[in-house]
């Protein structure tokens, strides 16, 4: 079908046209309901200026593979239902999409709708091959947007303008390779979800139990987070590194409990922890390094133990600021919650040096003095003995 001057097509106009394979209508603006429904051999659509595609327009076009609709702004309900060969869709100017628009498009892999601001229910229902959904302008989503997606793959979902999260545990429906939520400022309730990687660049507060038991989570990008709550990363087995460069406050306990693969945590701006607890890092059996700032947080719980962990500070001089929280060994080495800092309390070190070096030297000198005295006395006694013997010999008369 080529109709270069056509601007509108009414309802059911070409439904069941089984020989129709291609549509090219450069000036077409509106397509009516069920317009090309059941066009079973339709393979390609080129409608560069179409703005509105109404309900079920391409329903059951089972051989449709390619769509070019670069200016389309509205897709109605069930528009591409059962288009089983459709592999990729890209509507760069699409603003609104109805319910079940891509129902049972089971070959659909990539969805790019970067200008979309309104989305209906179960839009991708039964799209079981989908791997990537880009909705980077969407500000709100309804509670069943992801309903009935039984994907065989991990999904990457980009919703970077979303302003509020839906109901708790909403993202537990699917296993996400990547979840990008870069407009949200406060986040909660991802517990038990199957997210592998999450990007939350604008989040300031991670609330209690937010990632509780997210056992698949390997990566989190959260550059602006200033506060984390109780059990925030509890049991995140797969998490290996955490870069919390803006974090200032840790609330409650067991914040990283059971993160058995965690090797490195960076918290260079940490100021406050809850000193009533000591189990922040319990179960972090692989934890090797913690990076902190020039000044220590207020105070960790008394049972906190970093003896098996390397503490990284900006410089060796930074340890001077930690001295008030340190205990000292007999030799004066500063110990910070079990970690040997390799810095020393100079007063204790001086006393130790006096005891360990000064006293032995004093004893050696004393022994030398005693030895010299004894030797001198022996010489004197020997000389006196010789003198006495000589005098005796001189005094004895000689017989001739």
C-alpha positions as CSV (number, residue, x, y, z in Angstrom):
1,X,0.0,0.0,0.0
2,X,1.5,3.3,-1.1
3,X,-0.6,6.4,-0.6
4,X,1.7,9.5,-0.4
5,X,-1.1,12.0,0.0
6,X,-3.3,10.1,2.5
7,X,-3.6,11.8,5.9
8,X,-6.2,9.5,7.7
9,X,-7.4,6.0,7.6
10,X,-10.7,5.0,9.2
11,X,-11.7,2.0,11.4
12,X,-11.4,-1.5,9.8
13,X,-10.3,0.0,6.5
14,X,-7.8,-2.7,5.6
15,X,-8.6,-5.5,8.1
16,X,-8.1,-9.0,6.8
17,X,-6.2,-7.9,3.7
18,X,-4.0,-11.0,3.7
19,X,-2.0,-10.1,0.6
20,X,-0.8,-6.7,2.0
21,X,2.9,-6.9,2.8
22,X,4.1,-3.3,3.0
23,X,2.6,0.1,4.0
24,X,4.2,3.4,3.0
25,X,2.1,6.6,3.6
26,X,4.4,9.6,4.1
27,X,1.7,12.1,5.1
28,X,-0.5,9.8,7.1
29,X,-1.4,11.3,10.5
30,X,-4.0,9.0,12.0
31,X,-4.9,5.3,11.9
32,X,-8.3,4.2,13.0
33,X,-9.3,1.3,15.2
34,X,-8.6,-2.3,13.8
35,X,-7.4,-0.6,10.6
36,X,-4.9,-3.3,9.6
37,X,-6.1,-6.1,11.9
38,X,-5.5,-9.7,10.7
39,X,-3.2,-8.6,7.8
40,X,-1.3,-11.8,8.3
41,X,1.4,-11.2,5.6
42,X,2.2,-7.6,6.5
43,X,5.9,-7.3,7.1
44,X,6.9,-3.7,7.1
45,X,5.3,-0.3,8.1
46,X,6.8,3.0,7.1
47,X,4.7,5.8,8.4
48,X,7.2,8.6,9.2
49,X,4.6,11.3,10.1
50,X,1.8,9.3,11.7
51,X,0.9,10.7,15.1
52,X,-2.0,8.5,16.4
53,X,-2.4,4.8,16.0
54,X,-5.6,3.7,17.6
55,X,-6.8,0.4,19.2
56,X,-5.9,-2.9,17.7
57,X,-4.7,-1.3,14.5
58,X,-2.1,-4.1,13.8
59,X,-3.6,-6.8,15.9
60,X,-2.7,-10.4,14.7
61,X,-0.2,-9.1,12.0
62,X,1.8,-12.2,12.7
63,X,4.6,-11.5,10.2
64,X,5.2,-7.9,11.0
65,X,8.9,-7.4,11.6
66,X,9.7,-3.7,11.0
67,X,8.1,-0.5,12.2
68,X,9.1,3.0,11.2
69,X,6.9,5.6,13.0
70,X,9.4,8.3,14.1
71,X,6.8,10.9,14.9
72,X,4.0,8.8,16.5
73,X,2.8,10.3,19.8
74,X,-0.1,8.0,20.8
75,X,-0.5,4.2,20.7
76,X,-3.9,2.8,21.7
77,X,-4.9,-0.4,23.4
78,X,-3.8,-3.8,21.9
79,X,-2.2,-2.1,18.9
80,X,0.4,-4.8,18.2
81,X,-1.3,-7.7,19.9
82,X,0.0,-11.0,18.7
83,X,2.7,-9.5,16.4
84,X,4.8,-12.6,17.0
85,X,7.8,-11.7,14.7
86,X,8.2,-8.2,16.0
87,X,11.8,-8.0,17.4
88,X,12.5,-4.4,18.2
89,X,10.5,-1.2,18.5
90,X,11.6,2.4,18.6
91,X,9.2,5.3,18.9
92,X,11.4,8.3,19.8
93,X,8.5,10.7,20.1
94,X,5.9,8.5,21.6
95,X,4.2,10.2,24.6
96,X,1.3,7.9,25.6
97,X,0.6,4.2,25.3
98,X,-2.5,2.2,26.1
99,X,-3.2,-1.1,27.8
100,X,-1.7,-4.4,26.5
101,X,-0.3,-2.7,23.5
102,X,2.3,-5.4,22.8
103,X,0.4,-8.3,24.2
104,X,2.0,-11.6,23.2
105,X,4.7,-10.2,21.1
106,X,6.9,-13.1,22.2
107,X,9.9,-12.3,19.9
108,X,10.1,-8.7,21.2
109,X,13.6,-8.2,22.7
110,X,14.3,-4.4,22.8
111,X,11.9,-1.6,23.6
112,X,13.0,2.0,23.3
113,X,10.4,4.7,24.1
114,X,12.6,7.5,25.4
115,X,9.9,10.2,25.3
116,X,7.0,8.2,26.9
117,X,5.3,10.0,29.8
118,X,2.1,7.8,30.2
119,X,1.8,4.0,30.1
120,X,-1.1,1.7,30.5
121,X,-1.6,-1.7,32.1
122,X,0.2,-5.0,31.2
123,X,1.8,-3.3,28.2
124,X,4.3,-6.0,27.6
125,X,2.2,-8.9,28.9
126,X,3.5,-12.3,27.6
127,X,6.6,-10.7,25.9
128,X,8.7,-13.6,27.0
129,X,11.9,-12.7,25.1
130,X,12.2,-9.1,26.2
131,X,15.6,-8.0,27.6
132,X,15.7,-4.2,27.5
133,X,13.0,-1.6,28.2
134,X,14.0,2.1,28.0
135,X,11.4,4.5,29.3
136,X,13.7,7.2,30.3
137,X,11.1,10.0,30.5
138,X,8.3,8.2,32.3
139,X,7.4,9.9,35.7
140,X,4.9,7.4,37.0
141,X,3.9,3.8,36.4
142,X,0.8,1.9,37.4
143,X,0.9,-1.1,39.6
144,X,0.5,-3.7,36.8
145,X,2.9,-2.2,34.2
146,X,5.1,-5.3,34.5
147,X,2.3,-7.8,34.9
148,X,2.4,-11.2,33.1
149,X,6.0,-10.8,31.7
150,X,7.4,-14.3,32.0
151,X,10.7,-13.4,30.5
152,X,13.3,-16.1,29.9
153,X,16.0,-13.5,30.3
154,X,17.1,-11.0,32.9
155,X,15.6,-7.6,32.0
156,X,17.3,-4.2,31.9
157,X,14.8,-1.5,32.8
158,X,15.7,2.2,32.4
159,X,13.1,4.5,34.1
160,X,15.4,7.4,35.0
161,X,12.7,10.1,35.3
162,X,10.4,8.1,37.7
163,X,9.5,10.4,40.6
164,X,7.9,7.9,43.0
165,X,8.1,4.2,43.4
166,X,5.0,2.1,43.1
167,X,3.8,-0.2,46.0
168,X,6.3,-2.1,48.1
169,X,7.9,-5.2,46.5
170,X,6.7,-4.0,43.1
171,X,10.1,-4.9,41.5
172,X,10.0,-8.4,42.9
173,X,8.0,-9.6,39.9
174,X,11.0,-10.1,37.6
175,X,14.7,-10.8,37.6
176,X,16.4,-7.5,36.6
177,X,19.9,-7.5,35.1
178,X,19.9,-3.7,35.4
179,X,17.4,-1.3,37.1
180,X,18.0,2.4,36.5
181,X,16.1,4.8,38.8
182,X,18.1,7.9,38.6
183,X,15.5,10.5,39.6
184,X,14.3,8.9,42.9
185,X,15.7,10.6,46.0
186,X,14.4,8.2,48.7
187,X,14.3,4.5,48.2
188,X,12.8,1.5,50.2
189,X,11.3,-1.9,49.9
190,X,13.3,-3.9,47.4
191,X,13.6,-6.8,49.9
192,X,13.9,-10.3,48.4
193,X,14.0,-8.9,44.9
194,X,16.1,-10.5,42.2
195,X,18.0,-7.3,41.0
196,X,21.5,-7.9,39.7
197,X,22.5,-4.2,39.3
198,X,20.8,-1.0,40.3
199,X,21.6,2.6,39.6
200,X,20.1,5.3,42.0
201,X,22.3,8.3,41.4
202,X,20.0,10.8,43.1
203,X,19.0,8.8,46.1
204,X,19.9,10.5,49.4
205,X,18.4,8.0,51.9
206,X,18.3,4.2,51.8
207,X,15.7,3.3,54.3
208,X,15.5,0.3,56.7
209,X,15.7,-3.1,55.0
210,X,15.7,-1.6,51.5
211,X,17.9,-4.4,49.9
212,X,17.1,-7.0,52.6
213,X,17.9,-10.5,51.2
214,X,18.7,-9.2,47.7
215,X,20.9,-12.3,47.1
216,X,21.5,-11.5,43.4
217,X,22.7,-7.9,43.8
218,X,26.2,-7.5,42.6
219,X,26.4,-3.8,41.9
220,X,24.8,-0.6,43.2
221,X,25.6,2.9,42.0
222,X,24.5,5.5,44.7
223,X,27.0,8.3,44.6
224,X,24.8,10.8,46.6
225,X,23.5,8.5,49.4
226,X,24.1,10.3,52.8
227,X,22.2,7.9,55.1
228,X,21.4,4.2,55.3
229,X,19.0,2.5,57.6
230,X,18.8,-0.6,59.7
231,X,19.6,-3.9,57.8
232,X,19.9,-1.9,54.5
233,X,22.1,-4.5,52.7
234,X,21.2,-7.5,55.0
235,X,22.2,-10.8,53.3
236,X,23.3,-9.4,50.0
237,X,25.4,-12.4,49.3
238,X,26.7,-11.5,45.9
239,X,27.7,-7.9,46.6
240,X,31.5,-7.5,46.3
241,X,32.1,-3.7,46.6
242,X,30.3,-0.7,48.0
243,X,31.3,2.8,47.1
244,X,29.4,5.0,49.5
245,X,31.4,8.2,49.0
246,X,28.8,10.6,50.3
247,X,27.6,8.5,53.2
248,X,27.5,10.4,56.5
249,X,25.2,8.4,58.7
250,X,24.6,4.7,59.5
251,X,21.5,4.1,61.5
252,X,20.7,1.0,63.5
253,X,22.4,-2.4,63.3
254,X,23.2,-5.3,60.9
255,X,23.5,-2.8,58.0
256,X,25.8,-5.1,56.0
257,X,25.1,-8.3,57.9
258,X,25.7,-11.5,55.9
259,X,27.3,-9.8,52.9
260,X,29.6,-12.8,52.6
261,X,31.2,-11.8,49.3
262,X,31.8,-8.1,50.2
263,X,35.5,-7.3,50.0
264,X,35.7,-3.5,50.0
265,X,33.6,-0.7,51.5
266,X,34.4,3.0,50.9
267,X,32.9,5.5,53.3
268,X,35.3,8.5,53.3
269,X,32.7,11.0,54.7
270,X,31.2,8.8,57.4
271,X,30.4,10.9,60.5
272,X,27.9,9.0,62.6
273,X,27.2,5.4,63.5
274,X,25.0,3.9,66.2
275,X,27.3,3.2,69.1
276,X,24.8,0.9,70.8
277,X,25.6,-1.8,68.2
278,X,28.7,-3.7,67.0
279,X,27.2,-6.0,64.4
280,X,27.3,-3.7,61.3
281,X,29.7,-6.1,59.5
282,X,28.8,-9.4,61.1
283,X,28.9,-12.2,58.5
284,X,31.1,-10.2,56.1
285,X,33.6,-13.1,55.9
286,X,35.4,-11.8,52.8
287,X,35.7,-8.2,54.0
288,X,39.4,-7.1,53.6
289,X,39.3,-3.3,53.3
290,X,37.3,-0.4,54.7
291,X,38.2,3.2,53.5
292,X,37.3,6.0,55.9
293,X,37.9,9.7,56.0
294,X,40.5,12.0,57.7
295,X,38.4,12.1,60.9
296,X,36.7,9.1,62.5
297,X,32.9,8.6,62.9
298,X,31.6,9.5,66.3
299,X,32.0,6.0,67.9
300,X,31.5,2.4,66.9
301,X,30.0,-0.1,69.4
302,X,32.4,-1.3,71.9
303,X,32.5,-4.9,70.5
304,X,33.3,-3.8,67.0
305,X,36.4,-5.6,65.8
306,X,38.5,-4.6,62.7
307,X,41.5,-6.8,63.6
308,X,41.2,-8.8,60.3
309,X,40.5,-5.8,58.1
310,X,42.7,-3.2,56.5
311,X,41.6,0.3,57.4
312,X,42.5,2.9,54.7
313,X,42.8,6.5,55.6
314,X,43.7,9.5,53.3
315,X,47.2,9.6,54.9
316,X,49.2,8.2,57.8
317,X,48.8,11.6,59.6
318,X,45.0,11.0,59.6
319,X,45.6,8.5,62.4
320,X,46.4,11.4,64.7
321,X,42.6,12.3,64.6
322,X,41.7,8.7,65.6
323,X,44.0,8.6,68.6
324,X,41.3,9.5,71.1
325,X,39.4,6.4,70.1
326,X,42.4,4.1,70.3
327,X,43.7,1.9,73.0
328,X,47.5,1.3,73.4
329,X,49.6,-1.8,73.7
330,X,52.4,-2.0,76.2
331,X,54.8,-0.6,73.6
332,X,52.4,2.3,72.9
333,X,51.0,1.2,69.5
334,X,47.6,2.6,68.8
335,X,44.9,0.0,68.3
336,X,41.6,1.1,66.7
337,X,38.8,-1.4,67.3
338,X,41.3,-4.2,67.0
339,X,43.2,-2.8,64.0
340,X,46.9,-2.2,64.5
341,X,47.5,1.3,63.1
342,X,51.3,1.1,63.2
343,X,51.3,4.5,64.9
344,X,52.4,5.1,68.5
345,X,51.6,7.0,71.7
346,X,54.9,8.8,72.1
347,X,54.7,9.0,75.9
348,X,54.1,5.2,76.2
349,X,56.7,4.5,73.6
350,X,59.3,6.6,75.5
351,X,58.6,4.8,78.7
352,X,58.9,1.5,76.9
353,X,62.2,2.5,75.3
354,X,63.5,3.5,78.7
355,X,62.4,0.2,80.2
356,X,63.6,-2.0,77.3
357,X,66.7,-0.1,76.3
358,X,67.7,2.2,79.1
359,X,67.6,-0.3,82.0
360,X,69.7,-3.0,80.2
361,X,72.3,-0.3,79.3
362,X,72.3,0.8,82.9
363,X,72.7,-2.8,84.1
364,X,75.6,-3.3,81.6
365,X,77.3,-0.1,82.8
366,X,76.8,-1.1,86.4
367,X,78.3,-4.5,85.8
368,X,81.3,-2.9,84.0
369,X,81.8,-0.6,87.0
370,X,81.6,-3.4,89.5
371,X,84.0,-5.5,87.4
372,X,86.4,-2.6,87.2
373,X,86.1,-2.0,91.0
374,X,86.8,-5.7,91.7
375,X,89.7,-5.7,89.3
376,X,91.1,-2.6,90.9
377,X,90.7,-4.0,94.4
378,X,92.4,-7.2,93.4
379,X,95.3,-5.3,91.9
380,X,95.6,-3.3,95.1
381,X,95.5,-6.4,97.3
382,X,98.1,-8.1,95.1
383,X,100.4,-5.1,95.4
384,X,100.0,-5.0,99.1
385,X,100.8,-8.7,99.5
386,X,104.0,-8.3,97.4
387,X,105.1,-5.4,99.5
388,X,104.6,-7.3,102.7
389,X,106.6,-10.2,101.5
390,X,109.5,-8.0,100.4
391,X,109.6,-6.3,103.8
392,X,109.7,-9.6,105.5
393,X,112.6,-10.8,103.5
394,X,114.6,-7.7,104.2
395,X,114.0,-8.0,107.9
396,X,115.3,-11.6,108.2
397,X,119.0,-11.9,109.4
398,X,121.4,-13.6,107.0
399,X,123.6,-16.4,108.5
400,X,127.2,-16.8,107.1
